[in-house]
């Protein structure tokens, strides 16, 4: 029987499960969807079909389940099918991949808690059929416990379906680099990168347990069907290694190349580094050379040959799989067009240059003074990602408004909050200050911040934001805090985007009626807030697009905190002088609670100002290497057309 994924993949001709694309590169069957939501629904449909098939045969359905952010939408869809479509879980037996050690079940960071919150509490599964590794097991009993966990799986007929995510080390479950092919369920010491990735959920790396119980590689490989989920650009590199690399214990997920019924389900970001997507001319000689693909190929060719654009020759094109491109134009014409395209992206006037020919500039000359909204998901993304452009817009006389979409309170440490509360108490003793101090000191690992503590942490971020934009010369009246409801949960886990969130964003756009909107397009954000904030903006724009003032509104997407746009994607590049680089740095320094220790650091341990400067300098260097003017640094933008 064909799986749901085989019948409903993206618009690409996929091989059946168990085979991979004939690209000379890929060794694991994979399907790429346009977004993770669509992909998650298809995976949930396959699981539901399996459950129903087993019910028809009067058999149990044994599922291996994963935790983390990747499967959440799958579980949400299964819950919806249970409530709305009558999907029953009465015959389902589940075995979870792993659990931290030590870890109490009622701790909100436990995988027991996670699975009940997202799935088990909302369906009719028999509690006796739920198996999550016990994070409280004592060290003298853990070996026997792990053996019995594998025995239970075998006694129930083995795993019919195993759902997986993948970590940046290439781990599946908690099978870290070095894991053996025939390993069973066991205790493992977590890799440092895994600890870093888990740190946001535990409000700091020091709070993350160093050990875990995990199903072994052999246990996972025994499943009759395996589906691995991969979302976002931050997983793209490890997925390329897994799908195209050699089998190695240093990348445990590569063992899945030997499974006969395994599919990787990816979104476009996660699949972006696969050869057929990153450099398709190396795979398909008959592809259609669109303008965007041509730009991508020429920039890649410059990197590959270490040449500037105008130095490329016919031989360079032919020797690197791009002979088909030369059938459309010769190298001289291709080079000139690409050089001019990139040159026209460079501007020192991000709001448009008044009284100038704007036919070859990224922004319009008129109106000379534009109303501008800079949306910032957190209270520091504005200066981190586009501080130089922000400064330039103010200097050039535009009516700039900065809009902070969330309070950012979760990113303030208890230590910082306690310091502010104690200072407040010394200045003028109050019951409120003492209450906050007591709440912080009495806080346990599994408790949430009280409302008072959250307000204090939010006010700390507000004060820092005011300091930063005042330093750039923006008046307080042009600073707006939305405190979108989806974020205000007091925990790392946020609510889904709501109608109220969209209405709030829509209202600020309606009030300002901007000619320009800047928004964060950096979706590698490790806690997902950027994506929700961007979704709120996009939905608001879609609802407002019929308004007359929206005809004059252009939207620019920035990056910078985690990734930068590829050069071929950039549509506006704003140069920065050495003095502007320093001014941007000092504006970032105003966010003191985010300095000297980044709570949500993603895959980069440096402070945000250091990352931003390197990315800005690298962008300028990329332009220089391609044969264009040399600047100290550059901030880059891509236009979003709604």
N, C-alpha and C positions, 0 to 999 in steps of 0.2 A: 504494500500500500504506500502510495506517495505521501510524504509528510506535507503539512500545511505550508511549510517554508518552501518546499520545492514548487508548489503550485502558485505561491503568492509572493515570490521574490520581486526584487526591483526589476526595472526594464533592461535586464541583461540576460543573455542566454547562458544559464547555469547548467553545469553538469549535475547528474543525480548525486544524492548523498553518497559519500564514500569515494567520490572522485573529485579531482580539483581541476581548475581551469588549465587548459593547455597553453600556458604562457611561458613555460620553461622555468618559472619562478615559484609558483604556488604549490604547496604540498598539503593543504587542508582545505576542504570544501568551505566556502564562505559566501554569504549573501549580504549585500549592502543595501540598506534602506535609506531613504532621504532623511528620516529623523528617527530618533529612538522611540518615540511614542508609537508610531506605525509599526516598528519592528517588534516592540514589546507586545502589542496586541496580537500579532501573528504567532509569536511564541506561546502566548497564553492560549490561543486557539488550538495549537498543536497539543498542548498539555491537556486541555479540556477534551479534545477528541480521543486521546489515549485513555483518559479516565472513563469516558462513556463506553468506549470499546471494551474495556475490561469489565465494566458493569454488565454489559450485554452478555458477556461470557461467564458472568457470576464469579469473577476473579478479583483479587485485590490489585490495586495499582500502587507500585512502590516508587516513590519519588525521592531523588536526592536533591536537596535544596540549598541555595546559596543565600548569603546576606550581602550587605553593602548597598550602595546606591543603585547599582546596575539593575537588579531584579525588582525594584520597588514597583515600577509601572506594570510589570507582569503580574505581580500579586494583586495590585489594584484591579486589573482587568478580570482576574479569576474571581475576586470578591464580587465584582459587578455581575459576572455571569452566574454566580451562585444566587445572588439576590434577585436578579431580573430574568434570567434564562433558565432557572431551575437546576443548575449544575450542582450535583450533590458530591460531597467528599466522604460519604459514609464508607466507601471501600478503599480509601486512600491511606497508605502508610508512608510516613515521611522520615527521612534521615538527613539531618543537617550536616554540612561539611565540617564545621569546626566551631570552636568556642575558646575564648580567652581563658587563661589559667594563671592565677585564681580569678574567679568571677562568680558572684552571686546571681541567681536567676532574676531577682527583682531589681538588680542594677540596670539602669536604663541603657547602659552601654553593652549589656549582655546580648548575645544572639538569641537566647531564649526570649528575652523581652522583645527584641526586634521582630522575631517571627510571629509572636502573638499579637503584637501591635499591628503588623501589616497584613497578616493572613489568618492565623488560627482562630483569633477571637471573633472573626467575621464569617466563618463557614461552619458547616456541620460535621467537621472531622471529629472522630472519637479521640479524646485526650490520650487514651492508652496507645494510640497509633502514632503519637508524636515522639520523635527521638531527636534530641539535641544533646551533643556531648556535655557532660557534667563538669562545669568549671570549678566545682567545690571538692572534687575527688582528691583524697590525700595522696601524697607522693608514694606511699608504700602500697597503694592499691591501684595506681593509675595504669600500670602495665597490664594487669588482668582485666581492668575495665576496658582498655582499648581493644584487647583481643575479643572480649565479649561483644563489643560494638560491631565489629566485622562479622562475628558469628550471627548476630541478630539479622544483619542484612542478608546473609546467606540463607538462614532459616526461613526468611520471608520470600525466598525465590530470587533474590538479587534485585538490583536497581533496574527498573524498567526505563527510567529517564533520569538523567543527571543534568541539573542546571548549574552553570558555572559563570563566574566572573573571572577577571584576570587582573593581577596586580602589576605594578611597574617593574617589579623584579622578574616578572614572568611566572609568578606563583599562581597556582590554582588551589583553592582551599588555602591552607597555610603551608603548602609544600614549597618551601623556600629553595633558592639555588643550592644545589648539592643533593637534593632529594633523589633517592634511588628509584629506579623504575618499578621494582617489586615491593616497595614500601607499603605497609599497611597503616591502619589508624594508630597514631602515636603522639607523643608530646614532642614539640619542636620549639626551638628558640627563634624568635622572630628577627628577621633582617632589619637593619637600621632604616632602610628605605620604607619598609612596611610600617615601622614605628612612626616615622615622619608622616606618612600618609594617614595614619590613624590619629595623629595628635589633635587635629581639630575637634574630633568627636569627644576626646577626653580633656579638652581645654588645656592642652600642653603635653609635650612628649614625655615629661617626667611622670605623667599619670597613666601612661599606656602600659598594660601588663607585658612583661618580656617573653612570656611563654604562651603556648596555646596547644589545645588538642585538635588534631586535624585528621580527616580521612587521608589515607596514603594514596600515592599514584596508582598502585595496583587496585585499590578499592574503587577509585574513580574510573579507571579503565575497564573495570568489570561491568559497568553499566551497559545495557543494551543500546541505549541511545544517549548521546551527549550533545547539548547545545550550550555554547559559550557566548556570553553577551559582552560586547565591547562598545562603549559610547565615548565620543569626544576625542579631540586632537591629542590630549595628554596621554591617551592609550595607543596612539598611532604607531609610535616607534617600536614598542614591545610587540605589538600585533604583527608588524612586518617581520620582526625577527622570528616570531613563532610560526607564522604561515610560510615564510620563504627561507628561513635559516635551516641549519643542520640540527638534528636532534642532539640535545645537550642537557646534562643535569644542571647546567648553569642557567638554563631557561626551561624550567620544568614543564611549562605548557607545550613545549615542542614534542613531548611524548605523545600528545594527542594526534600527531601525524600518523601514528600506527593504529589508531582506532578506525574501524570500518564503517561506523555510522555516527560521524561527528560533523556538526555544522557550527561555524562561527557566524553569529548574527551581529552585524556592525551597522553603525550609522556612517554618514559620509565623512565625518571628521575622523573617526577611528580607522576608516579604510583609506585615508588620504595618502599614506606613505607606501601603500602597495604599488609595486612597479606598474601595474596596468592603469593605475590612477595618477601616480606621480609623474611617470615618464611613459605614457602609453605608446609613444613612437618606437619604443624598444620592443613592444609586444605586437603591435598591429601596423603593418606598413600601409594598409589601405584606409587609415582613419581620415576623417574630414578635418582639414586644417582651418578651424575657426580662428577668429582674431585673438580670443583669449588663450587658446591652445598654442598659437604661434608665439605669443608673448612669453608664455610659460616656457616653451621650448628654447627660445633664444636666450633667455636669462639662464636657464640650466646649462646651455651649451657654453656660455661664457664662463660659468663656474667650472665646468668640466675641462675646458681647454686653458683656463687661466688667461683669457683674453678679454679685451674690451669689445663692446658691440661692433664698433666700426672696423675692428681688426679681423673679424670672422671671414673665412674664405669658403668657397664651394667645397673644398676638401674637408673642412671642419664639419660641415653639414653632412656630407656623404659618409664620413668615417664614424659618425655617431647616431646612425639610424634615422636621419632626417632628410634622406634623399627625396622623399615624396614631397617635402616642402619646396624643394628647388624646382619642382615641375610647375609650380604656380608663379614664382618670381625668382630672379637670380639673387645671390647673396648680397650684392651691393644695395639693391632696392629694399630687401628685407631689413638689412642693417640700418639704413637711413630712417625707415619708417619707425623702427623700434626705438632708435635713439631719440627721434623727435617726440615720440609718445612719452617717454620717460622724462625728457627735458621739460615738457609742458605740464608735468605734475608738480614741478618745483615752484613754490611761491612763498614769498615773505608776507603775503597779504591774505591770510586765511579767510577773512571776511570779504575779499574782493578788493581790487585796487581802484579807487575812484578816478573817474575821467581817464580811463585807460582802455585800450583795446582788449576785451576779454575773450576774444574768439579762441585763443590758444591758452587760456588760463583755466585752472580748475574751478574757480568761483566767479560769480557775476560781479560786474562793477557796480551795478545799481540794485537796490538803493545803497547809497554810499554809507549810510549809517544803518546797520541791520540790528534787528532785535534777535538776540541769540539765547538759546537755552543749552546749557551744558548739563546733561543728566549724568549723575554720578551714583552708581549702585550703593557704594559705601561712602562714608564721609572723607575718603582720601583718594579715590580713584581719579578724580578730576585732575589733581596736581601730579599724581604719579604718572598717569598715562598721557596727559596733554597739557601739563603745566606751562610749557613754553608757548604753545598756541593760545592758551587761556590768557597769558600775559600779553601776547601780541594783540589779541582782540580788544583787550581793555585799552592798551596804549594807542590803538588806532581808532578809538572813539566809538566803538560799537556799544549798544545797549545790552550788556551781558548779564544774564541771570544764571546762577548755578543752583541746580535742584538735586538735593540729596534724597535718594529714594528710600533708603533705610536708615535706621538709627546707628547701626553698626555696634550695638551694645554688647553683643556676644563676644566681640573680639577684644574687649577690655578685660585684663586679668583681674582676679580678685585682689592681688597685691596692689595694683594701681588704684582700684576702687577703695580699698581700705586706707591707703595713704591720703586720698582726697577727703574721705569721711573724717579721718582723724584731724586733718588740717581744719576742716569746717568746724569740728567740735572745739578746737583750740581757739579759733577766732571768735566764736560765739556759741557756747554750749547749748545744744538743743536736743530734745528727745528724739527728733528725726535722725540726727547724726548718730546718736548712740544706738538707735534701732538698726541702722544700716551696719554699723560696726559689729553688733551682736549677730546679725543675720549672716554676715560673711564668715565670722569666726566659727559659727555653729554649723556651717554648711558641710554636708556629707558628700561622698562621691556620687551618690545616686539622687541627690536633691537638686532642685531648680533654684535659680536666682529668684528672690522675692521681687515683687513689683517695685519696691523702693530701691533695691539694688540695681535693677534694670534701668530705672529712671536716672540714677546717678551715673551709671556707665554710659547711657545715651547722652547725658549732658556733658560728660567728659569729651565725647566725640564731637559734640556740637561746638564746644569751646575751642577745640583744636581746629575745626573747620573754619570758624570765624577768623581765627588768628592767621591761617594760611591765606585766605582770600583777601583779608585786609592787607597782608604783606604784598599781594599782587595789585592792590589798589581798588578792590571792589567794595562798594558800599554795602553795609549790613542789610539794607532794604532790598537788595538784589539776591539775597541768600534765602533759599526755601528748603524746609525740611518736611518731607511727606510722611515719614514713619509708616510706610505701607504695612497694612495689617498682616500680610502673609508672613512677614519676617518676625513679628512681635510675639514669638512663642516662648522666648526665654531659653530655648534649647537650640542645638545645632540643626535638628530636624525642623524644617519650615513647613508651613501649610501650602497647599496648592494656590496658584493665582486665583483670586476671587473677583467677582464683579465690582466689589468695593475698591480693590486695588486699581482696577482699570479706570473706574470713575475718577479717582483721585488724580491719576496721571493725565487723564483726558482734561480735567478741569484746569490744571496748570498750563497746559498747551493752549486751551481756549482763552485763558486770561491774558497770556503774553502775546499770542498770535505771532510766533517767531518766523523770521526769514531763514534762520539756520537752527538746526538741532544737532547736537553732538551726543552720541550715546555709546556705551561700552559694548563692543562686539567681541570682547575677549572671553570666550565661553569655556576656557580651560580653568576658570575659577574653581578651586577644589570644593567649595561648599554649594555651588549651583546658584547662588544669589544673582549673579550677573545674567544668567539665562532668564530667570523669572522676571527680572527687571526689564530686560530687553523685550520679552514677550508682552509685557504690559504696555511698553511704548509702541510696539508694532500693532497691537490690537487697537490702541487708542488712535493711531494714525489711520488705520483702516476705517475706523468709525467716523473720523473727522475729514476724510479726504474730499468729501463733497463740499466742504466749507470753502468759500471764495479765497480766504487768506491762505489756505493750504496750497493753492496753485503756485505761490511764491516761496514755499518752504522747501529747503533742501536738507537732507539728513546725512550726516557724516558719522561713520563708525570708527572709533578709535580702539587701539589695543595698547599693550605695553606692560602690564603688571606680570603676565605670565608668558605671552607670546607676542610676536609682531607679525604684521601682514607680510606675505612674500612680496618681493619687489614687483613682480609682474601683476600683482593685484592692486598695488597702490595707485590711487587716483589723485591724491593731494599729499605732497611732502613739504612740511614746513621746516626750513633750516633754523638752526639755533647757533648763536655765537657762544664762545666760551663763557662770557659773562651771563648769558641767558641760561646756560646749563647750570651755573652756580645759583642763579636766582631760583630756578626750579628746585634745586636741591634744598635750598633754605626753606622754600614753601612746604616741601615734604617734611622737613624737620619739625615743622609746627605740630605735626601729628605725633606728639611725644609718646602716647600710649601704644603706638605701633612701631616704635623705634627700640633698638637694643633687644630684639627678641620678637620675631614675627610669629603670632599664634597660628595663622593660616598661611603657611609658607608654600604649600603645594610642593613641587619637585625642585625647589630652589631654596637653599638655606640662607641666602644673603638677604640683607634688608632691602625693602622696596626701592629706596633711592638708588642703591647700587645696581639693582637689576635694570631699573629704568634707564639709568645713564648708559649702561653697557648696550642695551637694545637700541637706544637713540644713536649712539656712536657707531654701532654696527650697521644701522640703516644708512648712515652717511657714508660709511666706508664701502658698503655695497654699491652705492651710486658712483663713488669715485672709481671703484674697480671696473665698473661698466663703461667708464670713459666720460662721466659727467663731472660737474663741478664738485670740489671738495669742501665740505663744511664740517664744523666740529661735531654736530649732531643733527638728527632730523626726527620729527614726529610724523607718523604716517596715518593716512585716513583712506577709507573706502566709502564711496557714496552708496547709500541705500535708496532705491527708487520704489516708492509705494504707490 
